[in-house]
Amino acid sequence: MKPILYLLTALLAMTSYSSSSAKSLVVYFSATGTTARAAQRIARETGADLYRIEPERAYTAADLDWRNARSRSSVEMNDPNARPAIRRELTVDLSPYDTVYLGYPIWWDLAPRIVNTFVESHPELKGKTVIPFATSGSSSIANSVAELKRSYPSLDWQSGRLMNGR
């Protein structure tokens, strides 16, 4: 069995399905394509629908330069109240879904602030099982999940998984 299937089996085991008609959605933000590939694998293996969180203004390579304190990503991540805008014309109805896989790259040991924008603009996440997954060059997923749980305690968060190289 492929490593991705082991991971997905573990992810699916965390979900509690009340019936075989339960539906899943993979929601993800990806600035460079790495998290997008992980999200596509999860959607393909689980039969889930796929939704991409798209920023109103796309991130450029300069925006993502973590070594530059004035880069867009650095400024956003240093401001806990930053909420980058999501393209308004791209909406998703969460009502048909029981489980939402939420994916993102790890920035500064956290989920990018646009993930907060998504969560805060979708109060209907309450009552759904939310399974985070992330990609990272060097960080674990632990702190980002802990911060999401602390920020949004009313959501049914499950354990997260790092999807590097899977």
C-alpha positions in Angstrom: 0.0 0.0 0.0 1.3 3.4 -0.9 2.3 5.8 2.0 -0.4 8.3 0.9 -3.0 5.5 1.4 -1.8 4.9 4.9 -2.1 8.6 5.7 -5.5 8.9 4.2 -6.7 5.8 6.0 -5.6 7.5 9.2 -7.3 10.7 8.3 -10.5 8.9 7.4 -10.4 7.0 10.6 -10.6 10.3 12.5 -13.9 11.2 10.8 -17.1 9.9 12.3 -19.6 9.2 9.6 -23.2 8.8 10.6 -24.2 7.4 7.2 -22.7 6.4 3.9 -24.1 9.6 2.4 -21.6 11.7 4.3 -19.7 14.2 2.0 -16.3 15.6 2.3 -14.6 18.7 1.0 -10.9 19.5 0.7 -10.4 23.2 1.2 -6.9 24.5 0.7 -4.7 27.5 0.3 -1.5 27.1 -1.8 0.9 29.9 -2.7 3.4 27.8 -4.7 1.5 24.6 -5.7 2.9 22.3 -3.0 -0.2 22.3 -0.8 -2.4 22.1 -3.9 -0.8 18.8 -4.9 -1.4 17.4 -1.4 -5.0 18.6 -1.5 -5.6 17.0 -4.9 -4.2 13.7 -3.7 -6.5 13.8 -0.6 -9.5 14.6 -2.8 -8.7 11.9 -5.3 -8.1 9.2 -2.6 -11.2 10.1 -0.5 -13.6 11.1 -3.3 -14.0 14.5 -1.7 -14.8 17.7 -3.6 -12.1 20.3 -3.9 -12.1 24.1 -3.2 -9.1 26.4 -3.4 -8.9 29.5 -1.2 -7.8 32.2 -3.6 -6.5 35.5 -2.4 -8.0 38.6 -4.0 -4.4 39.6 -4.9 -2.1 36.6 -5.8 1.1 36.2 -3.9 4.3 36.9 -5.9 7.7 35.5 -5.2 8.7 38.8 -3.6 5.6 38.6 -1.4 6.7 35.2 -0.1 10.3 36.2 0.7 10.3 35.3 4.4 13.8 36.9 4.8 12.4 40.3 4.0 10.6 41.8 7.0 8.7 44.1 4.6 7.4 41.4 2.3 3.7 40.9 2.2 3.8 37.5 3.9 6.1 38.8 6.7 3.9 41.8 7.3 0.8 39.6 7.4 2.3 37.0 9.7 3.6 39.6 12.1 0.1 41.0 12.5 -2.2 38.5 14.3 -5.2 40.6 13.1 -4.3 40.5 9.4 -7.0 39.0 7.3 -6.1 39.0 3.6 -9.0 39.2 1.3 -10.3 36.2 -0.5 -11.7 36.5 -4.1 -15.4 37.2 -3.4 -16.6 35.7 -6.7 -15.3 32.3 -5.7 -17.6 31.1 -2.9 -18.3 27.7 -1.5 -21.4 26.3 0.1 -20.4 24.2 3.0 -23.9 22.9 3.9 -23.7 19.6 2.0 -20.4 18.6 3.7 -19.9 16.7 7.0 -16.1 16.7 6.9 -13.8 19.5 5.8 -10.1 18.8 5.2 -8.4 22.2 5.6 -4.9 22.5 4.0 -2.3 25.2 4.0 1.5 25.7 3.9 3.1 26.5 7.3 4.3 30.1 7.5 6.1 31.2 10.6 5.0 28.0 12.4 1.3 29.0 11.7 -1.4 28.7 9.1 -1.2 31.7 6.8 -3.6 34.5 7.8 -5.8 33.9 4.8 -6.8 30.6 6.4 -8.2 32.7 9.3 -10.1 34.8 6.7 -11.7 31.6 5.4 -12.6 30.2 8.8 -14.1 33.5 10.0 -16.1 34.0 6.8 -17.6 30.5 7.1 -19.5 30.2 10.5 -21.2 27.1 9.1 -17.9 25.2 9.8 -19.4 24.8 13.3 -20.8 21.3 13.5 -18.5 19.8 10.9 -15.5 17.7 11.4 -12.4 19.8 10.4 -9.2 17.9 9.6 -6.2 20.1 9.0 -3.3 19.1 6.8 -0.2 21.2 5.9 3.0 21.3 4.0 6.3 22.7 5.3 9.9 22.9 4.5 11.0 22.7 8.1 8.1 23.1 10.7 5.8 20.5 12.1 2.0 21.0 12.0 1.6 21.0 15.8 1.8 24.7 16.6 -0.4 25.7 13.6 -3.1 23.3 14.7 -2.9 24.4 18.3 -3.3 28.0 17.3 -6.3 27.2 15.1 -7.9 25.3 17.9 -7.2 28.1 20.3 -8.6 30.7 17.9 -11.7 28.7 16.9 -12.5 26.5 19.9 -16.1 25.9 18.8 -15.0 23.9 15.7 -14.7 20.1 15.8 -10.9 19.9 15.1 -9.3 16.6 14.5 -5.6 15.8 14.6 -3.6 17.4 11.8 -1.1 15.7 9.4 1.9 17.1 7.7 1.8 16.1 4.0 5.4 16.6 2.9 6.5 14.4 0.1 3.3 12.3 0.2 
